[in-house]
Amino acid sequence: MNVIEVRDLRRVYRRPRTALTTPGTQVEALRGVSFDLPTRTRFGVVGESGSGKSTLIRLLAALDKPTSGTISFQGEDITGLPERRLKFLRRELQVVFQDPMGSLDPRMRVRDIICEPLVAQGHSDPAGRLTELLDAVGLPERSADRYPHQFSGGQRQRISIARALAPNPSVLVADEPVSALDVSVRAQILNLLADLVERFSLTLVFVSHDLSVVRHVCDTVAVMRSGEIVEMGAAEEIYEAPRHEYTRELIAAVPTLRTALRRFSE
């Protein structure tokens, strides 16, 4: 069963006009994107800046509306639905953003950040769910009474993940979740995400510009360039035998110990 079905998705933006008599030029952020996302798939979207990754994620989460095309979530067409009819989507699909500090309210304690969606849903035991989530992301229970600025970047991302998991979603979207973190903690967060996806039987949509990161987390990969999917398939197959020249360029750009030593010696 497919949890998400995307058909011929297009999104066109208009740049601000530069002269009174000249209309702003149009920018095609997405150009006919189509794919199916089976339940419990770990789906990676990879591409450089400007490839359309973030636009695609905003449309999947109904934070923006497509110019044309359709998106179905659990069999229901959500394209263009008003906010009052998207309550089920806000519960079933949650997003972990790139910058944890920017996505957490600095005036709220961790317990209030995580429990906010639970209270909104009328959860019967928010305190118990809070304890469960803190344990799931590897944070001590005493963290609940602290503020976001009192944590490291990696710990703040754990808080963001806990908040995303609070409503018990079926789909977790991770938008560049480790790119703002130190190299030393990236592997920890990636391993945590992989463990949580398995533990809570989630469908994962993981967005990154780094194909090696996507390979570590995902079983299926879509490579995007200029608003189009140029290659899609099993992560290992794409990494080991890429068919598109752009995919080969992305793989060649991944730093390795050998290339680092060669650059150091030059």
Disulfide bonds with the S-S distance in Angstrom:
none
